[in-house]
Amino acid sequence: MTKLGLQLYTVRDHLERDFEGTLRKVAELGYQGVEFAGFYGRTAEQVQEILRETGLTAIGAHTPYTRLKEAIDEELAFNKAIGSRYIIVPYLAEEDRNRWSEIIEDLKIFGEKCKEEDLVLCYHNHDFELTLQHDGKPVLDAIYEQVPEHLLQVELDSCWVAFAGANPLDYIATYKGRLPLVHWKDVVKKADGSPDTVELGRGEIAITEIGDAAIDAGVEWLIVEQDHCAGDSLTSIQTSMEWVRDYAQKGGKLHV
């Protein structure tokens, strides 16, 4: 059964001030799991304790590519200790986007390391993996074609796929069976053409159809994320949760 999570990058301002209190609020709002983007100086034991208290599941952790290059063993040990299953490469800096063959080989190495520890490596896309090409195809497809499935799973950011001009429903169908995680988010295009992420239901993305398709595809976690919040980020995730509950009540396939 697909569950609902939150990418904690959304509420990073609150986490900096009150890590434990913010996780309590996330749980109170009804999110079932959290995807970390840093641990704010907490030890694995401290993270374990607040997860136990709140009942939140540690879905996984966004772990920078450069950090995995430098200290993958340390990162895997921390994630195993808190019960986090997925190690996700979240982003590649612009200076890294012209050496895809090397990145792909590194992903194979990271994937082998994760597999040895009974963890799962995923790659999280933005729009540039759809607009840039490698070996005659979008980078995202080249990555998943050249890194074996048993070493790399898909975390599809459906919003960025749509913003890049591709169809998220096609990508969900293509990677069904290799797709444990989907970022469920909404966006509007500003006057200058740049993206502005907004609360679920307030943007231009077909999030109802994406949610239904992800659930039909057997996705483990639909993960709410908002890269930037115009107002208070805790209010934003509450607004998104209200949309999710309304979606469920109107026949959406997610049970919350």
C-alpha positions as semicolon CSV with decimal commas, in nm:
position;residue;x (nm);y (nm);z (nm)
1;M;0,000;0,000;0,000
2;T;0,132;0,342;-0,096
3;K;0,205;0,571;0,198
4;L;0,245;0,947;0,230
5;G;0,574;1,108;0,323
6;L;0,733;1,451;0,344
7;Q;1,068;1,561;0,211
8;L;1,201;1,753;0,510
9;Y;1,385;2,002;0,292
10;T;1,044;2,171;0,272
11;V;1,058;2,268;0,641
12;R;1,434;2,321;0,671
13;D;1,389;2,663;0,833
14;H;1,194;2,508;1,121
15;L;1,429;2,211;1,152
16;E;1,723;2,446;1,203
17;R;1,547;2,603;1,502
18;D;1,368;2,299;1,648
19;F;1,443;1,963;1,488
20;E;1,243;1,746;1,726
21;G;0,948;1,985;1,752
22;T;0,921;2,008;1,376
23;L;0,911;1,630;1,338
24;R;0,637;1,616;1,601
25;K;0,435;1,867;1,399
26;V;0,490;1,669;1,076
27;A;0,354;1,359;1,247
28;E;0,059;1,547;1,397
29;L;-0,039;1,665;1,049
30;G;-0,070;1,303;0,936
31;Y;0,244;1,239;0,733
32;Q;0,352;0,878;0,777
33;G;0,719;0,905;0,688
34;V;0,997;1,153;0,634
35;E;1,276;1,178;0,383
36;F;1,576;1,348;0,535
37;A;1,793;1,616;0,377
38;G;2,048;1,648;0,657
39;F;2,031;1,562;1,026
40;Y;2,106;1,901;1,181
41;G;2,384;1,779;1,408
42;R;2,181;1,500;1,567
43;T;2,333;1,161;1,631
44;A;2,175;0,846;1,495
45;E;2,053;0,767;1,846
46;Q;1,881;1,107;1,875
47;V;1,714;1,064;1,538
48;Q;1,603;0,712;1,634
49;E;1,448;0,846;1,953
50;I;1,233;1,113;1,785
51;L;1,124;0,865;1,517
52;R;1,016;0,622;1,788
53;E;0,831;0,895;1,973
54;T;0,643;1,024;1,669
55;G;0,589;0,695;1,489
56;L;0,735;0,841;1,172
57;T;0,914;0,610;0,929
58;A;1,257;0,711;0,801
59;I;1,196;0,666;0,428
60;G;1,545;0,759;0,319
61;A;1,794;1,041;0,296
62;H;1,893;1,282;0,023
63;T;2,270;1,253;0,033
64;P;2,483;1,474;-0,192
65;Y;2,683;1,306;-0,466
66;T;3,002;1,469;-0,334
67;R;2,931;1,334;0,017
68;L;2,889;0,981;-0,118
69;K;3,219;1,018;-0,300
70;E;3,391;1,126;0,022
71;A;3,224;0,926;0,299
72;I;2,976;0,671;0,173
73;D;3,051;0,418;0,449
74;E;2,970;0,673;0,718
75;E;2,647;0,773;0,547
76;L;2,532;0,414;0,502
77;A;2,606;0,331;0,865
78;F;2,405;0,631;0,988
79;N;2,108;0,543;0,767
80;K;2,111;0,179;0,874
81;A;2,114;0,288;1,237
82;I;1,796;0,496;1,198
83;G;1,615;0,239;0,985
84;S;1,635;0,444;0,667
85;R;1,628;0,221;0,357
86;Y;1,683;0,454;0,061
87;I;1,996;0,655;-0,016
88;I;1,903;0,915;-0,275
89;V;2,136;1,123;-0,490
90;P;1,935;1,446;-0,489
91;Y;2,107;1,689;-0,723
92;L;2,413;1,745;-0,935
93;A;2,589;2,080;-0,940
94;E;2,614;2,253;-1,277
95;E;2,986;2,183;-1,302
96;D;2,915;1,809;-1,283
97;R;2,666;1,803;-1,570
98;N;2,917;1,757;-1,849
99;R;3,071;1,428;-1,734
100;W;2,783;1,185;-1,736
101;S;2,990;0,877;-1,813
102;E;3,188;0,930;-1,493
103;I;2,872;1,001;-1,292
104;I;2,716;0,680;-1,420
105;E;3,020;0,476;-1,317
106;D;3,010;0,635;-0,972
107;L;2,641;0,548;-0,939
108;K;2,729;0,185;-1,008
109;I;2,988;0,197;-0,728
110;F;2,743;0,362;-0,487
111;G;2,477;0,108;-0,580
112;E;2,710;-0,185;-0,507
113;K;2,798;-0,037;-0,168
114;C;2,431;0,013;-0,082
115;K;2,344;-0,341;-0,192
116;E;2,617;-0,483;0,033
117;E;2,451;-0,310;0,329
118;D;2,097;-0,411;0,227
119;L;2,016;-0,051;0,135
120;V;1,883;0,086;-0,195
121;L;2,033;0,363;-0,405
122;C;1,798;0,598;-0,589
123;Y;1,846;0,897;-0,815
124;H;1,623;1,205;-0,783
125;N;1,580;1,417;-1,093
126;H;1,531;1,784;-1,164
127;D;1,443;1,925;-1,505
128;F;1,797;1,929;-1,646
129;E;1,814;1,548;-1,672
130;L;1,526;1,574;-1,920
131;T;1,661;1,868;-2,120
132;L;2,025;1,755;-2,140
133;Q;2,132;1,461;-2,356
134;H;2,378;1,175;-2,308
135;D;2,438;0,908;-2,570
136;G;2,155;1,044;-2,782
137;K;1,879;1,041;-2,521
138;P;1,767;1,239;-2,217
139;V;2,021;1,203;-1,938
140;L;1,762;1,052;-1,705
141;D;1,693;0,767;-1,944
142;A;2,063;0,716;-2,013
143;I;2,134;0,684;-1,641
144;Y;1,865;0,419;-1,588
145;E;1,964;0,234;-1,902
146;Q;2,335;0,219;-1,815
147;V;2,313;0,157;-1,439
148;P;2,151;-0,184;-1,375
149;E;1,818;-0,193;-1,196
150;H;1,958;-0,398;-0,908
151;L;2,203;-0,113;-0,837
152;L;1,980;0,190;-0,892
153;Q;1,611;0,254;-0,837
154;V;1,405;0,556;-0,941
155;E;1,289;0,847;-0,729
156;L;1,084;1,038;-0,984
157;D;1,022;1,405;-0,919
158;S;0,702;1,426;-1,119
159;C;0,689;1,804;-1,096
160;W;1,029;1,856;-1,259
161;V;0,947;1,603;-1,529
162;A;0,637;1,805;-1,618
163;F;0,822;2,137;-1,597
164;A;1,080;2,003;-1,842
165;G;0,800;1,939;-2,092
166;A;0,783;1,561;-2,053
167;N;0,487;1,356;-1,934
168;P;0,516;1,225;-1,575
169;L;0,254;0,958;-1,646
170;D;0,471;0,818;-1,923
171;Y;0,772;0,807;-1,691
172;I;0,570;0,636;-1,418
173;A;0,460;0,373;-1,669
174;T;0,811;0,330;-1,810
175;Y;0,975;0,271;-1,472
176;K;0,695;0,077;-1,304
177;G;0,857;-0,192;-1,092
178;R;1,171;0,016;-1,049
179;L;0,994;0,313;-0,891
180;P;0,959;0,299;-0,513
181;L;0,948;0,676;-0,457
182;V;0,767;0,962;-0,630
183;H;0,791;1,326;-0,532
184;W;0,440;1,471;-0,540
185;K;0,460;1,844;-0,582
186;D;0,306;2,137;-0,764
187;V;0,447;2,437;-0,947
188;V;0,348;2,753;-1,130
189;K;0,552;2,914;-1,404
190;K;0,640;3,274;-1,324
191;A;0,629;3,554;-1,579
192;D;0,999;3,508;-1,655
193;G;0,946;3,136;-1,719
194;S;1,114;3,021;-1,396
195;P;0,940;2,774;-1,163
196;D;0,778;2,854;-0,831
197;T;0,682;2,550;-0,624
198;V;0,352;2,587;-0,442
199;E;0,123;2,388;-0,215
200;L;-0,052;2,087;-0,368
201;G;-0,353;2,190;-0,568
202;R;-0,239;2,549;-0,619
203;G;-0,025;2,495;-0,926
204;E;-0,035;2,371;-1,283
205;I;0,068;2,006;-1,244
206;A;-0,181;1,720;-1,292
207;I;-0,120;1,596;-0,939
208;T;-0,444;1,395;-0,908
209;E;-0,358;1,189;-1,215
210;I;0,004;1,153;-1,101
211;G;-0,102;1,031;-0,757
212;D;-0,343;0,775;-0,902
213;A;-0,088;0,652;-1,157
214;A;0,187;0,620;-0,895
215;I;-0,039;0,415;-0,670
216;D;-0,144;0,193;-0,960
217;A;0,226;0,143;-1,036
218;G;0,290;0,014;-0,683
219;V;0,495;0,310;-0,560
220;E;0,583;0,269;-0,192
221;W;0,586;0,636;-0,101
222;L;0,430;0,949;-0,244
223;I;0,648;1,224;-0,099
224;V;0,524;1,581;-0,068
225;E;0,789;1,845;-0,130
226;Q;0,789;2,219;-0,178
227;D;1,128;2,362;-0,267
228;H;1,039;2,716;-0,160
229;C;0,744;2,835;0,048
230;A;0,617;3,191;0,012
231;G;0,483;3,184;0,367
232;D;0,545;2,969;0,672
233;S;0,662;2,624;0,564
234;L;0,464;2,438;0,832
235;T;0,151;2,614;0,711
236;S;0,240;2,507;0,357
237;I;0,268;2,138;0,446
238;Q;-0,061;2,162;0,635
239;T;-0,227;2,313;0,326
240;S;-0,086;2,033;0,111
241;M;-0,213;1,774;0,359
242;E;-0,559;1,930;0,343
243;W;-0,550;1,887;-0,035
244;V;-0,440;1,523;0,004
245;R;-0,729;1,450;0,241
246;D;-0,972;1,613;-0,002
247;Y;-0,823;1,412;-0,288
248;A;-0,870;1,092;-0,088
249;Q;-1,229;1,178;0,004
250;K;-1,313;1,247;-0,361
251;G;-1,206;0,900;-0,468
252;G;-0,829;0,933;-0,488
253;K;-0,646;0,607;-0,443
254;L;-0,434;0,710;-0,143
255;H;-0,562;0,617;0,204
256;V;-0,474;0,879;0,467
